[in-house]
Amino acid sequence: MFKQILPVAAMATVLVGATSCGGNKTFKKTKDGVEYLIVTDEKGENAKVGDIIEYHMLVKIGDSVMFESRKMNDGKPVEMPLQENPQATKSMDPTEVIKMLSAGDSAVIRVELDSMARKVYTFAKPTDKLEFQFKMVSVKSKEKAEAELKEKDDKALTEYFAANGITAQKTASGLYYVVTKPGTGALPAAGQTVKVMYTGKLMDGKMFDSNIDPQFQHTEPLEFPLGKGNVIPGWDEGIALLNKGAKGTLYVPSTLAYGAQSPSPLIPANSILIFDVELLDFK
């Protein structure tokens, strides 16, 4: 339930490799020295920081394929928000080139192999550069992508409740919840530290985390300051609906959970999450 953010630039820096473009096509350079070649240009609206993009990427060093997103992601495009990476060296950050692309565009991006990379990729020739093929599948504003996903999640949850005979309350944000055991006293306020027991699962019933089940190897209560963004939005909102001693179930749409940025292989991207929770105490 804790946040995790991985910028596209950070992922690309990790995955980046090298590939040959072939022919005598001329590469251009960004102001920071990143070489690029726009292979396909569909003349659509280019990606902006904050947009949700879907893409395929093939990564190579020389003739060696280091990563291929189609194989790693069952043929589906990778989806994530386009973000700047302030920690990345500008000459190794592909974000500026990615921002030149719209849906349907493709590009080859080259960056220099730094000394650290050469220690890792000892087989690389002195003339080799880090180069990857990037295919933009779709570009959506954060607002449009979230609206579409919110509608999809709400439909899925409504069908889930009908199929399982569940009557849940819905908040304005789209969070659903059921209080299974009322507590006593006032509700916790933002800034107060809450102490929670929980079990998280997917809609198919598969558990991905719990501080109750010993198989996840942490059975102590979870403590965090409420309303401060230390946990996913669905938790900040949902735990605030419970008083001391209350038990309930939170049905968290993906837009209030991790969205496309899953923190665990046990949680597929854009998953609706279900949490059985108990608010032990707060102060």
MOKACOR-V513950 format. One record per backbone hydrogen bond with DSSP energy under -1.0 kcal/mol. NH is the residue of the N-H (numbers start at 0). CO is the residue of the C=O. Records with the same first field share a line. If there is no record, write none. Layout:
BEGIN
NH->CO, CO
END
This chain:
BEGIN
10->6
11->7
12->8
13->9
14->10
15->11
17->59
27->35
29->33
32->29
34->109
35->27
36->107
38->105
39->105
46->100
49->81
50->47
51->139
52->79
53->137
54->77
55->134
57->132
58->66
59->130
60->63
63->60
65->58
66->58
68->56
71->67
72->68
74->69
75->72
77->54
79->52
81->50
87->84
91->88
92->89
97->93
98->94
99->96
100->97
103->135
104->101
105->39
106->133
107->36
108->131
109->34
110->129
117->113
118->114
119->115
120->116
121->119
123->120
127->124
129->110
130->16
131->108
132->57
133->106
134->55
135->104
136->53
137->53
139->51
144->140
145->141
146->142
147->143
148->144
149->145
150->146
151->147
152->148
153->149
154->150
155->151
156->152
157->153
158->154
159->155
160->156
161->157
162->158
163->159
165->160
168->176
170->174
173->170
175->250
176->168
177->248
179->246
180->246
183->243
190->225
191->188
193->223
194->280
195->221
196->277
198->275
199->208
200->273
201->205
204->201
207->199
208->199
210->197
215->212
216->213
221->195
223->193
225->191
231->0
233->255
234->231
235->231
236->232
237->233
238->234
240->237
241->238
244->278
245->242
246->180
247->276
248->177
249->274
250->175
251->272
255->252
256->253
258->253
260->257
261->259
266->263
269->258
272->251
273->200
274->249
275->198
276->247
277->196
278->245
279->194, 277
280->194
282->192
END
